[in-house]
Structure formats: structure tokens, C-alpha cells
Amino acid sequence: MSIYTQAQLTALGFAKLGQNLHISCKASFYGTNRISLGDNVRIDDFCVLSAGDGGIEIGSFIHIGVFSSIIGTANVKLLDYCNISSKVAIYSSNDDYSGNFMTNPMVPTQYTNVTHAPVTLGRHTIIGSGCVILPGADISDGCAIGALSLVVKSLEPWGVYAGVPVKYIKKRHDKLLALEKKLCRK
């Protein structure tokens, strides 16, 4: 994977840049002045991050897998230690599908009814391949979301969830918090 240098990332105009960034030159960014990147972040090939007015805040020790996207007007926040698998789509904006309004960003806003709501992924969350996360989802710390799931609501912490829409499956262990403490002592 060909990655940007720190100087190249600075030239792209990001709001904030941490250290030890592994950002693919094949990733696409829109609204970089509203995208913040923490330390130890990896963004793979063919990812798209499109930040609207609310911006995108990416914490530290984050991985965003190949072909994933984060798109929308409202704020999207990925807290430390998130892992986003391949082909995940996170939206903070959503068209009205009722047929009462037109859709797509090329139609003037007076003819559309787009809704916007922030999305947060808590610390130590893992999002399985092919998941879709819709506006207003608040995925609490420690959640694991199974592949091909649809998240349309807020989720309680330290749970394993899967399905369309997601349902609680079982408790997720939090032993990884001890590993985080060891990592932070280095």
C-alpha cells in the first residue's frame, strides 16, 4: 500500500493530524479541513471520507478497512481503538425515500428532505465487513457488530450485535482493557 507522507497529508489541509499515520494514496477525502486524525491511524485503499459541516473526528489506534466510507453532513466520531472492517458504510445524512421528495445531492435542497444526525463509534468497537451504520447511531464502547449488519439505533456497551437490523446476541468480554493499559505504559 502506497501511503501519504506527513508533509503530503499536511498539504491536503486536514483539520488535525496525529503521528504514525498510514493513509493510502488511493483513499479519497472531501472536506479535509473538517477531518481530524489522531495518532496511529490506518486508512486503506479505496476508502472515501466526505465530511460535511459536522466534520469527521477519528481518534487514535484506528483502522478503516478497504472500500469503507464515512459520508454525511452531521458529525461522525470514531473514538480510540475502533476497528472498521472492509466495505463498511457509515452515514450521518439520509435521503427521504417516501416518494414525497426528490433524492440525490444534485437536486436543489428545496426539493429534497435530507435528515442529518451524528454518529458515534465508542472506544474498542469493531464493525464487521459489509455493515451499514445510519444517522443517529450511537455505538457504545466495546460493541462488536457482526458482518453484514444494519445499525439504525443506539447500542448498549460491551455487547455483540448482529442482523438486519442489529439485535443483541451476547455480552462481549472487556479483558482487552487490561491490554490497553499495558500498551499505554510503553
Beta strands, then each sheet from edge to edge (+ up, - down):
strand 1: 16-17
strand 2: 21-23
strand 3: 28-30
strand 4: 35-37
strand 5: 41-43
strand 6: 48-51
strand 7: 56-58
strand 8: 62-64
strand 9: 69-72
strand 10: 76-78
strand 11: 83-84
strand 12: 89-91
strand 13: 93-94
strand 14: 115-116
strand 15: 119-121
strand 16: 126-127
strand 17: 132-133
strand 18: 138-139
strand 19: 144-145
strand 20: 150-151
strand 21: 159-162
strand 22: 167-171
sheet 1: 1+ 4+ 7+ 10+ 15+ 18+
sheet 2: 2+ 5+ 8+ 11+ 16+ 19+ 21+ 22-
sheet 3: 3+ 6+ 9+ 12+ 17+ 20+
sheet 4: 13+ 14-
end
